[in-house]
Amino acid sequence: MFEFGKDLRRLFVQARESEDLGWLELISVNLLAREAKSLTTDGGRVSCSQPSQTWRRASILWREHARRSGQPDSLAKALTTAEDALKAAKSDDDRARALLAAAQAQIVKFDLYGDREAVVLAAELAREVNAKRLPTLASCAGVHARIRARQARISEKKEDRQDAAALMDAALHALTKHNPVEADDLRLDSAALALEGGIIQRDHRLLDQAGRDLTALVEASSPDQRPLTRARALALCAAGLSALAAMANDEAARKTGHDMFDAAADQFFVDHSPLDWVAIQIARSIDASAPLEPIRQSVALTTGQGTILGALALDLMISREIEAAASAGDLNDLTKIETRVRRRLAERDGVPSAIDWAVDQIAMARLMIARADLMGSDPDQAAFVLSEAAEAAQEHGVPVLADRAKGLMLSLPVRA
């Protein structure tokens, strides 16, 4: 008879002794937190024979938990345990691995919250690494390449994107041999950078290149062994195909992209990786005919975290609600939506993040525009509000949100 508890414990014991962390994709986000907590405790025990390595593994698990859940506390623990690993390091290799763990946690911080300072800190940590063993050298090259990709996104320069892509290609050769899991993460980063560049530059070549790389990754990722990698690759494939379909006005390609999003969503349940599930729902809901309930659930899952995905989900939900009220000509519903937005502003603890602030401003501008359209008046302040929101969103690494604000500005009536 299959003994789930015993087999799961055996899996954890075996995994603790291996550098291959692909097994993390098989467990739920709650089990991941439990194992991270256990490793954190073990690293602090007097009896622990390898505290630096144990704390570094705990940092990796906390980082993955933050990446899947969006929980700021988990990211803080990833940084703290990486620091503990660095303090306990007794060899150059342990020190290098601890520094890389801290740098990777800072990369996730930027990805989740748009914190530009995190990219600066990640670069500083990576520069401190003195890697002497081949596997650590490979990981170091991969981290440097991932940092360069984020710096390229911030600079928005084509040359920086090309430099980052070249670094990723070089790092992949070494990582594929020494750390396949990190190599797959780097492939996803490389494809995402190519997709973003292809969409911004309307470059079919970049989109095709990303599509080929992602298709290969999907085919190499078993749904029984690497469900998250497969789902993330499928979602990026769908995003690229949808972009190509929009450029070519190809309805068949658009439908295929939609089917790919469905296939990605089928790889796991919401409790396996909440943020991956939210990302897919956001992508699906760009289609105006998509149901609103998954976006409402996405907002519920991300409220209070300050994540970029949470901001995008909230903006989508408010936009759809305002569109429905405006289409029905219901000023009363618009007032109710405005009351909810103002209540959220009043009840928020502390100073809002720049991203949260931008979402709130866009919401108020949407309400101004909808009310003005129904009443035949001019939304006087909407252009100014949207301009400020677009600038804040762009500055903090959320170009999608900035584009939404700019799109609304373009829809405003031109004054004589």
C-alpha positions in Angstrom: 0.0 0.0 0.0 1.2 3.5 -0.8 2.1 5.3 2.4 1.9 9.0 1.6 3.4 10.4 4.8 6.3 8.0 4.9 7.1 8.5 1.2 6.8 12.3 1.6 9.3 12.2 4.5 11.7 10.1 2.4 11.4 12.6 -0.4 12.3 15.4 1.9 15.3 13.6 3.4 16.6 12.7 0.0 16.0 16.2 -1.4 17.9 17.8 1.5 21.0 15.9 0.4 20.7 16.9 -3.3 21.4 20.2 -5.1 18.5 19.4 -7.6 15.5 21.2 -6.2 13.1 20.2 -9.0 11.1 18.2 -6.4 9.8 21.5 -4.9 7.4 21.8 -7.9 5.6 18.7 -6.7 4.5 20.0 -3.3 1.9 22.6 -2.4 2.7 26.0 -1.1 1.7 25.1 2.4 4.0 22.0 2.5 6.8 24.2 1.0 6.4 26.7 4.0 6.4 23.8 6.4 9.7 22.4 5.1 11.3 25.9 4.9 10.4 26.4 8.6 11.8 23.0 9.5 15.1 23.8 7.8 15.3 27.2 9.4 14.9 25.5 12.8 17.5 22.8 12.0 20.1 25.4 10.9 19.9 27.0 14.4 20.4 23.8 16.3 23.7 23.3 18.1 23.7 19.7 16.8 23.6 20.9 13.1 26.8 19.8 11.4 26.4 22.1 8.4 24.5 25.2 9.5 25.5 27.3 6.5 24.3 24.8 4.0 21.1 24.2 6.0 20.3 27.9 6.2 21.0 28.4 2.5 18.6 25.6 1.6 16.0 27.3 4.0 16.6 30.6 2.1 15.9 28.8 -1.2 12.7 27.3 0.0 11.5 30.6 1.6 12.3 32.4 -1.7 10.3 29.9 -3.7 7.4 30.2 -1.2 7.5 34.0 -1.7 7.6 33.6 -5.4 4.5 31.4 -5.3 2.5 33.1 -2.6 3.6 36.7 -2.7 4.0 36.8 1.1 6.4 39.6 2.1 7.2 37.7 5.4 8.5 34.7 3.4 10.8 36.9 1.3 12.1 38.5 4.5 12.9 35.1 5.9 14.7 34.2 2.6 16.9 37.2 3.1 17.5 36.5 6.8 18.4 32.9 6.4 20.8 33.8 3.5 22.4 36.2 5.9 22.6 33.5 8.6 24.2 31.1 6.0 26.8 33.8 5.2 27.7 34.3 8.8 28.1 30.5 9.3 30.1 30.0 6.2 33.4 28.2 6.8 34.7 27.9 3.2 34.8 30.1 0.1 32.2 27.9 -1.5 29.7 28.2 1.3 30.2 32.0 1.3 29.7 32.2 -2.5 26.5 30.1 -2.3 25.1 32.2 0.6 25.8 35.4 -1.3 24.1 34.0 -4.4 21.1 32.9 -2.4 20.7 36.5 -1.0 21.1 37.9 -4.6 18.4 35.6 -5.9 16.1 36.6 -3.1 16.6 40.3 -4.1 15.7 39.4 -7.7 12.5 37.8 -6.6 11.8 41.0 -4.5 12.0 43.1 -7.7 9.9 40.6 -9.7 7.1 40.6 -7.0 7.0 44.2 -5.9 8.9 46.3 -8.5 11.5 47.4 -6.0 14.4 48.8 -8.0 16.6 49.0 -5.0 16.4 45.2 -4.9 18.2 45.0 -8.3 20.9 47.3 -7.0 21.4 45.2 -3.9 21.4 42.0 -6.0 24.1 43.3 -8.2 26.2 44.3 -5.2 25.8 40.8 -3.6 26.7 39.1 -6.9 29.9 41.2 -7.2 31.1 39.9 -3.8 31.0 36.3 -4.9 34.3 34.6 -5.2 33.3 31.4 -6.9 36.1 28.7 -7.2 34.1 25.6 -8.0 32.5 25.0 -11.4 28.9 24.5 -10.2 29.1 27.7 -8.2 30.7 29.5 -11.1 27.8 28.4 -13.3 25.2 29.6 -10.7 27.1 32.9 -10.4 27.0 33.4 -14.2 23.3 32.7 -14.2 22.6 35.2 -11.4 24.6 37.9 -13.1 22.6 37.3 -16.3 19.3 37.5 -14.5 20.3 40.7 -12.8 21.3 42.2 -16.2 17.9 41.2 -17.6 16.2 43.2 -14.9 18.5 46.2 -15.4 17.6 46.0 -19.1 13.9 46.1 -18.3 14.5 49.2 -16.2 16.6 51.0 -18.8 14.2 50.1 -21.7 17.2 50.2 -24.1 17.4 47.8 -27.0 21.2 47.4 -26.6 20.8 46.5 -22.9 18.3 43.8 -23.8 20.7 42.4 -26.4 23.6 42.4 -23.9 21.4 40.6 -21.3 20.3 38.0 -23.9 23.9 37.3 -24.8 24.8 36.9 -21.1 21.9 34.5 -20.6 22.9 32.4 -23.6 26.5 32.1 -22.3 25.3 31.2 -18.7 22.9 28.5 -20.0 25.7 26.3 -21.4 27.3 25.9 -17.9 24.0 25.8 -15.9 22.4 23.1 -18.0 25.2 20.7 -17.0 25.5 21.7 -13.3 22.0 22.9 -12.2 19.1 22.0 -14.6 16.5 23.7 -12.4 18.4 27.1 -12.4 18.9 26.6 -16.1 15.2 26.2 -16.7 14.5 29.4 -14.7 17.1 31.2 -16.8 15.4 29.9 -20.0 12.1 31.3 -18.8 13.7 34.7 -18.0 15.4 34.7 -21.4 12.1 33.9 -23.2 10.2 36.6 -21.1 12.8 39.2 -22.1 12.6 38.3 -25.8 8.8 38.3 -25.6 8.7 41.7 -23.9 11.2 43.1 -26.5 9.2 41.6 -29.4 6.0 43.1 -28.2 7.5 46.6 -27.5 9.4 46.6 -30.8 6.7 44.7 -32.7 9.5 42.4 -33.8 8.2 39.0 -35.1 11.7 37.6 -35.1 12.1 38.0 -31.3 8.6 36.6 -30.7 9.3 33.6 -32.9 12.6 33.0 -31.2 11.0 33.0 -27.7 8.2 30.7 -29.0 10.7 28.1 -30.2 12.7 28.2 -26.9 9.5 27.9 -24.9 8.1 25.1 -27.0 11.3 23.1 -26.4 11.0 23.8 -22.6 7.4 22.7 -22.6 8.3 19.4 -24.4 11.2 18.8 -22.0 9.1 19.4 -18.8 7.1 16.5 -17.6 3.7 17.5 -16.1 4.3 14.8 -13.5 7.8 16.0 -12.5 8.0 19.7 -13.4 4.4 21.0 -13.5 5.3 24.6 -12.6 8.1 25.0 -15.2 5.7 23.5 -17.8 2.9 25.8 -16.7 5.1 28.9 -16.8 6.4 28.0 -20.2 2.9 27.4 -21.5 1.7 30.7 -20.2 4.6 32.6 -21.8 3.9 30.7 -25.1 0.3 31.8 -24.9 1.3 35.4 -24.2 3.6 35.4 -27.2 1.1 33.8 -29.5 -1.6 36.2 -28.4 0.8 39.1 -29.1 1.5 37.8 -32.6 -2.3 37.2 -33.1 -3.0 40.8 -32.2 -0.3 42.1 -34.6 -1.6 40.0 -37.5 -5.3 40.2 -36.5 -5.3 36.4 -36.6 -8.4 35.0 -34.8 -7.2 31.3 -35.1 -3.9 32.2 -33.4 -5.7 34.1 -30.7 -7.9 31.1 -29.9 -4.8 28.8 -29.8 -3.2 31.3 -27.3 -6.4 31.1 -25.2 -6.2 27.3 -25.3 -2.6 27.4 -24.1 -3.6 29.6 -21.1 -6.2 26.9 -20.3 -3.5 24.2 -20.5 -1.2 26.2 -18.2 -4.0 26.6 -15.7 -4.7 22.9 -15.7 -1.2 22.1 -14.5 -2.0 22.8 -10.9 -4.6 23.9 -8.3 -4.7 27.4 -6.9 -3.2 26.2 -3.6 -0.2 24.7 -5.4 1.1 28.1 -6.6 -1.4 30.9 -6.0 0.6 33.6 -7.8 1.1 31.5 -10.9 -2.6 30.8 -10.9 -3.3 34.6 -10.6 -0.9 35.4 -13.5 -2.8 33.0 -15.8 -6.2 34.4 -14.8 -4.9 38.0 -15.5 -3.7 36.9 -18.9 -7.0 35.1 -19.7 -9.1 38.1 -18.6 -7.6 40.5 -21.1 -10.3 39.0 -23.3 -13.3 41.1 -22.4 -15.6 38.1 -22.7 -13.7 36.1 -20.0 -15.6 35.6 -16.7 -15.0 38.1 -13.9 -15.1 35.7 -11.0 -11.5 34.3 -11.4 -10.2 37.9 -11.2 -12.3 38.6 -8.1 -10.6 35.5 -6.6 -7.2 36.7 -7.7 -7.8 40.0 -5.9 -8.8 38.1 -2.8 -5.6 36.0 -2.9 -3.3 39.0 -3.3 -4.9 41.7 -1.2 -2.5 43.3 1.3 0.7 41.9 -0.4 1.7 44.8 -2.5 2.6 42.6 -5.5 2.6 43.7 -9.1 0.2 40.8 -10.0 -2.2 41.9 -7.2 -2.2 45.5 -8.6 -2.9 44.2 -12.1 -5.7 42.0 -10.9 -7.3 44.8 -8.9 -7.1 47.2 -11.9 -8.8 44.6 -14.1 -11.6 44.0 -11.6 -12.4 47.7 -11.1 -12.2 48.3 -14.9 -14.6 45.5 -15.7 -17.0 46.7 -12.9 -16.9 50.3 -14.1 -17.5 49.2 -17.8 -20.5 47.2 -16.7 -22.0 50.0 -14.7 -21.3 52.6 -17.5 -22.8 50.3 -20.2 -26.0 50.0 -18.1 -26.0 53.8 -17.6 -26.1 53.2 -13.8 -24.7 56.2 -12.0 -25.8 54.6 -8.7 -23.5 51.6 -9.3 -20.6 54.0 -10.2 -21.1 55.7 -6.9 -21.0 52.4 -5.1 -17.7 51.5 -6.8 -16.2 54.9 -5.9 -17.3 54.4 -2.3 -15.4 51.0 -2.2 -12.3 52.6 -3.7 -12.4 55.5 -1.2 -13.0 53.1 1.6 -10.0 51.0 0.6 -7.9 54.2 0.6 -9.1 55.1 4.0 -8.7 51.7 5.6 -5.2 51.0 4.2 -2.5 50.7 6.9 0.5 53.0 6.4 1.7 54.7 3.3 0.7 53.0 0.0 3.3 51.6 -2.3 3.8 53.4 -5.6 2.1 50.6 -7.4 -1.0 50.6 -5.1 -1.2 54.3 -5.4 -1.1 54.1 -9.2 -3.9 51.6 -9.2 -6.0 53.8 -6.9 -5.4 56.8 -9.2 -6.3 54.9 -12.3 -9.5 53.7 -10.6 -10.5 57.2 -9.8 -9.7 58.4 -13.3 -11.8 55.6 -14.8 -14.7 56.7 -12.6 -14.3 60.3 -13.7 -14.3 59.3 -17.3 -17.4 57.0 -17.0 -19.4 59.6 -15.0 -18.5 62.3 -17.5 -19.5 60.2 -20.5 -22.9 59.5 -18.9 -23.5 63.1 -17.9 -22.1 64.7 -21.1 -19.4 66.6 -19.2 -15.6 66.9 -19.4 -13.4 64.7 -17.1 -11.2 67.7 -16.2 -8.8 66.1 -13.8 -8.5 62.6 -15.5 -5.6 63.4 -17.8 -3.5 64.8 -14.9 -4.3 61.9 -12.6 -3.5 59.3 -15.4 -0.3 61.0 -16.2 0.9 60.8 -12.6 -0.2 57.2 -12.3 1.5 56.1 -15.6 4.8 57.7 -14.4 4.6 55.9 -11.1 3.8 52.6 -12.7 6.6 52.9 -15.2 9.1 54.0 -12.6 8.4 50.9 -10.4 8.6 48.3 -13.1 5.0 47.8 -14.1 4.9 48.8 -17.8 1.6 47.0 -18.3 -0.1 49.2 -15.8 1.5 52.3 -17.3 0.3 51.3 -20.7 -3.3 51.0 -19.4 -3.1 54.5 -18.0 -1.6 55.9 -21.2 -4.4 54.1 -23.2 -7.0 55.8 -21.1 -5.3 59.2 -21.7 -5.5 58.6 -25.5 -9.2 57.9 -25.2 -9.9 61.3 -23.6 -11.5 64.0 -25.7 -9.1 66.5 -27.2 -9.8 70.0 -26.0 -10.2 72.7 -28.7 
